Amino acid sequence: MNDISEAFLTKISEVLADTDAGLSGSKIVKYFADFAVDFDKNIPYSDYPFPKGTPNKRTAFKKNLKVFTPKQQFKIIAYLVDLEKFRNNEEANKLKILLFERYENLNVDTIETNTNISDMKHWLSGYPTPLKLYNQATKQLELNIFQRNLLDNLRLSLELLLKSILSNDKSLENQQRALGIFIKNNNSSKELHNMFLKLIDYYTKYHNEIEMIFDLTSLFMRFLIKIKEV
């Protein structure tokens, strides 16, 4: 898409300029004044209090936002939605994901992706459901949101991959015996099984070590697929 839709601009304005949970009128003016200077634009609401007759903060926010080009709007929205104020705002976080999913072509600031993560999208290409969950977790990692849900998606991706490779319907915690047999039958090292046990421990205890868990999960999944395809 070359433009951010009117509906999306309206929704982001409603959330980020919400009466209770959004930016204050003075903060809206401050941020947009800074953006106006950066991009050499004139905005309709550059002073606070807003002029008499301004319906509400959401109106001022949206009219200011509409002055900018689509690429500039993307940069502004991405910056504002990432403010600490919105870190635990579920609606803001959902819009953040939608912004990058729908309008990534407008993003001039590319995100550096971990090589292991990028590589895994190739390895999981034959496993569409685990891949979909893995991609969701990857996007959450890149955007630094929904960390608890991120681990749930990553964990379920691994669980479904194991079910497919081991041809059973067991939960992640109950795959030890089947995995041990699979590793033994394929002449693989015992360390692979130990890695699996460590992963389960990480999933349940170390929620602050997201990138480490992501890397270890990716490595484990790649090893499993390599063994399966030999």
C-alpha positions, 0 to 999 in steps of 0.5 A: 500500500502506498497510503495509510488508510483513513480508517487506520489514521482514525483508529490510531488517533482515537487510541493515542489521543484517548481521553483517559489513556492517550497523550495529553493535549500539550504532549500532542502539540509537543511531539507534532511540533518536533515532527513538523520541524524535522519534516519542514511542515506546517501543522494546524495545531501547534499551540496548546490550549487548542483554539476554541471550537476544536472538537477534541484531542483526537481531532487535533491529533488526526489533522496534524498527522494528515499533514505528513506524507505516508512515509512520514506518517509511518515514522510518526506513528511507529515512534508514538506507539512505542512510547513507554506510556503505551507499552502495556496498552493492548490496543496500541500494541495491536495497532503497532503490529498492524502498522508493520504488517500492512504498511511495511513498504512505508518503513524507511528504517529497516529492522535488523533481523537475527540470522538464526531467525531469518534462516529458520523461516526457510527451514520451517517452510515445510511446516506451515502451522509452526511457521505461522506461529514462529513468524508471529513470535518473530514480529513480536520480538522485533516490535518488543511487545506482548512478551508473554504471548511471544513465548506462548507462540514460540513454544506452540510452534515448537510443540507443533513441529515436534508433533509433526516430526515425531508423529504423535499428539503429545504436549511439549512436556511429554515428548521426552521419551519419543524424542529420545527414541527419535534421536537414538534412531537417527544417530544424533547426540545426547546433547540434543535431548539435553537442549530440549530439557533446558528449553522447557526449563527456560520457557517456564522460568526465564521470561526476561531472556527472550532473545536467548530462548528465541535463539535456542529454540531456533537452533533446536528446531533446525537440528530436528528438521535436519535430522528428519530430512536426512 
